[in-house]
Amino acid sequence: MDLRIATSDEDVLKVMVVRGIVFIEEQKVDWEGEIDEFEQDSVHILGEVGGQPMATGRLRFLDDGRTKVERIAVRPAWRGQGFARDMVRFMLDHAAERGARHYVMHAQVHLQKFYEDFGFQREGDIFVECGIDHITMVREDS
């Protein structure tokens, strides 16, 4: 998988296609819940295999010093091959290069163990976001 920061309009379009397939079509998230006011200020990451967009993630550097890790998605045909792990590693590495040390995410409940493998810890109760059960997870680097 080729992973890179989406810098061109074409790259961002590919990111949105992946998110549309996974979140809007597959997980039935409303358009208004998926595309938000933070798109322009976020760092979008694109994963491709053979020129095909197949994975994405988004980072937001918050005013309180935390980095929000979000919108991680892999298209169905490419799941189970370690691409989500590669995406998360890439995102955390990029954030760390920019000085990030405090991370937060809203993870789908069934992915808690997956994110714990990256040092995230659950914080608080289950809540519903876009019709899907989520938990807040945090990670603190020294």
C-alpha positions, 0 to 999 in steps of 0.5 A: 500500500502506498500511503501519503498525505493527501495534498492535491485535489485529486487525492482529497477526492479519492479520500472522500470516495473511500469515506463515502463507500465505507461510512456513508454506503456501508455503515449508513452514516448520513452525509451531514454526519460524515462530511463536516466543517473540519475538512479544510483544516484536517490532514487527510491520509490516502492509501492506494494499491495499484492506483486504487484508493482503498484506505484513509484516515484524518488527523486534526490538531486541536487548539487544546494541544491534543491530536484527534485521530479519526475517519480511519477506513479501509474498503471491504475488498482490502480488509484483513490484510493489515492495511488499517494497522499500517494506516494507524502507524502512518498517522501516529508517526506523522502526528509525532513528527509534528510534535503530537504527544496527546491523542484522542479518538472516538472509536467504534466499540468493536474496535477497542482492542485494535486501538489498544494495541496502539497504546490507546486506552478507553475513557468513559462510557459508550455513546452513540455517534452517527447511529453507531456505538462509540467510545472515547480513547486516549493515548499519552506519549512521553 
